[in-house]
């Protein structure tokens, strides 16, 4: 090999090795240091057995603009089931004008001081209204509680200790997956991807964000397999921890998407279009669209 070409090859190899080492350092930072921000009380929660238990827990907090998605969606779902208008986007987790007006009207209708904020009194009253309307109760239960009593969500919660305490450093030995993950992270926030197209036209920002990550997991899985994609997905969600209900929803959907991909590949079906995969998965009930309904163990 001519000396000039040999030097060029060595320089390129050094550059690529250095770049990969930098990626590995960033991975170490995200998996170890950021992971320390996750509270250590995850073993103190369980999935609510029923709506009554869940709403009694929610009644301990005043819910309004700025409240978390995990608290807002149950209020919106109950109001919508009781035929209050919460806007075209439905239970999107955003406590905006439609939700404020719906809560205000509900409070007025039920002799509660109208503020537009879901006080503890309002939350308990919503529960009583659901109990008095079997159809509304069933609709709310189907959306908020029933999906989480299947085996997969229950097993994921039981395995949460392992998910949180695994550093996923083994991904360092999968340069294909790690490189693809950083590529996805760089372009993912800017592109209009399958997840955003799936929820376009509404303010379902939380769902868009959750499925944008899941879309990335599919792309990584197609390149390097599901195992590496799950590891990277867990790493990302731990480094951007946003509370257990959403954290669990996100990592559950990552796994559901990769299982869907494997099932379709094994059946010889087309998996090239992530939007179609998402739509099929939604129709098949593969994904969870609301945060986990967690309550303290002692409730």
N, C-alpha and C positions, 0 to 999 in steps of 0.2 A: 504494500500500500504506500503510495507517495507520501512523503513527510507532511505536506500541507493538508492532505485529506485526513491523515492520521491525527494531526493536531485538531482539526475541525471536529472529528468524531469524538475525540476525548473531551473537547470543550463542551460539545453538545451533551455528552453523557454527564459531565460534571454539572451542567446547568439543570438538566432534568432531575438528577439526584438531589440537588439542592432545593429545587422547587418542591419535590415530593417530601423532602424532610420538613420544609416549611408547612406544607399541608398537614403533615403528621403532628407538628407542634400545635397547630391550631386545633386539631382534633383533640389532642391531650387537654388543651385549655378548656374546650367546650365540654368534654366528658367528665373532667375531674373538678375543675374549679367552679364552673357554672352550676354543676350538679349540686354543689354544696348549698345552693339557694333553695333547694326543695325542702320544705318542712319535713320533720321526721315523725309527723303524727298520722301518716297514711294508714297505719294499722288501726286507727281509732274510728274508721268510717265503714259503713256498709251500704248496700243498695236498699233503698226504702222498700218496705214490703207492700205498701199500698199508698193511695193518695192522701189518706188522712194523716199518716205518719209523716209524709213528705211535706204537706202544707203546714202542719203544726211546727215543723222545724223551720220552714220559711217564715212563719209568723214572728219569729224572734228578731227579724230584721225589717227595717223600713226599706221598701224597694221603690226606686224611682230613677230619674235620669242619672246616668253614670253607674248604675248598679251592674253587676256582672251578668253575662249572658245566661249563666246557670240559674240565676234568680229571676231574670226577666222572662225567659221563655215559659216557665210554668204559669205565670200570671197571664201572659198573652194567650196561652193555650186555653186556660180556663175561661177567660173572657170570650174568646172566639167560640168556644163550645156552647156558651150561654147566649150566643147571638149578639154580642157586642162587636161593633166595627173596630177592628184594629188595623185596618188598611189592607191594600191589595197584597202586600208581602207576607201577611200572616205572622206567625210566630218567628220573627227574625232575630230576636235577642236584643233588639235596639229599642230602648225605652224613649221613643220619640213622641211627636205630637199626637199621633193617632192613639197610642197607648195611654198617654196622659188623659186625653179626652174620654177614652173608653172607661178608664178607672174613675174619672170624675162623674161620668153618667151612672156608672154602677153604684158609686157611693150615694149619689142623689136618690137613686131608685130604692136604696136600702137603708135610708135614714142614717147614713154615716157622714160625718163632716167631710164635705167634698174638698179635696186638695189635689187630686190627680196622682198622689203618691200612694202606693199600696202599703198602708200601715198594717201592723199585726192584726188589728180588728178587721181590716178589709180582707186580708188573706184568709182568716178563719171564716169570714162571711162567705167568701167565694167557695170555700170547701162545703159549707152548709148548703149553698145554692146548688152545687153539683150533686150533693146527696139527694136533693129534692127533685132532681131532673135526671132520671136514669140514662137517657140518651146522651146528655151532656157529660155525665159522669163516665160512661163507657168510652166516649170519644177521647176524653182527657186521659183516662187510664191507658188506652191503647197507644197514645202518643208518648206519654211521659214515663210510664212504669213498665208496661208489659214487655217491651223489647229487651229490657235489662234482666229479665228472669229466664231468658234462654240460657243454655249452658255456656256459650262462648263469653258473653260479658261477665258472667259470674266467675268463670275460671280466670279471666284476665285480672279481675280485682283480687282474687285469691293469690295470683302470681305477681302482684304488684311489687312485693319486696324484691323479688329477683330482677324485675325490669328496672327498678330504680337503682339498685345497688350494683348492677353489672355495668362496667365502664365501657364495654364495647371496643376495647383497644385492639381486638383481633381484626378489626376492619383495616388496620394499618397494613395488614398482609394482603389486602385486596386493592391494589392500586387502580384497577379498572373501576371498581365501585366508588372509591374515594375521589378519584379525579372527576368522575361523572357527577358525584354529589356536589362538588364545588362549582362545577360548570352550571348545574341546575340552580344552585343558590345565587349565582351571579345574574342569571337571566330570568329567574322565576318571578321576581317581583314586577318585572316590566312587561312580560308577555301576556297576551290574552290567551289563556290556556283552556283546556277542557273544563276545568272546575269553574272558572269564571263564566264560561259560556253556558254551563249547566244551570247556573243561578242568576243569569243576566236579567236585567229589568227590575230587580228588587234590591233592597238594601241588606241582603243577607250576607253581610261582610264576614261574619264569623264562619258561615258555611263555605263561602268562597275561600277564605284563608285556610280552613281545615282541609278542603279538598284540593287546594293548590298544592299543599304539601303531599297529599296522597297521590296526586298526579305525578309529582316528582318521584315518589317511591316506585310508581309503575315504570317510569322511564329508566330508573336505576336497575330495577328488577329485570327489565327486558335485556339489559346489557350484561348484568353480572349475577343474576339469580336472586331469588326472594330472600335468602338468608342475609346477604349483605345489605339489601335494601331495608329490611326490618331493623338491623343494627343501626344503620345510619338514621333511619326515622326516629328511633328511640333516642338517639344521641341528640338530634335536633330538638325534639320536643322537651327533653330534659334541660337543654341549654336555654330554651325560651319558655320555661315553665309558667303557666298561666292559671294555676289552680287545678285541683284533682278532677273535678267534673269534666272540664275541657280536655285536660291532659289524657284522661282515659278515653274520651271520645276519639281524639286524634289517633292515638296509638292503636285503638281497636280498628278504626277505619283503614289504617295502613295495612294491618294484617288481613282485613277483609278484602281489600283491593288485590293484594298479592295472591291470596287464595283464589279469588275470582280469575285472575290471570292464569294461574296454574291449571285450574279446572278447564278453562277455555282452550289452553294449549294442548292439554291431554285429550280433549275432545276433537282436536283438529280444527277449531273455529278461528276465525280471523280476530286477531288482537291488536291490529295496527292502529286503530282509532280509539284513543282513550275516552273521548266523549261518548262513543257508543258503549264502551265497557262500563262507564259510570251509569249511563242510562239503563243498561241491562241490569246492573247490580242494584240500582234503586228499585226497579220493577220486581226483582227477585227478593227484595228485602234484605240485601246483604249488608247495607250500611246503617249506622245509627246516626240520626239527624238531630238529636238533642243531647246536651251534656248528661253525664251519669247522674241520676237522682240520689245523691249521697246524703246520709244522715249519720249523726254520731251513733256509735254502737250502743250507748246507754239509753237512746231514745225509745 
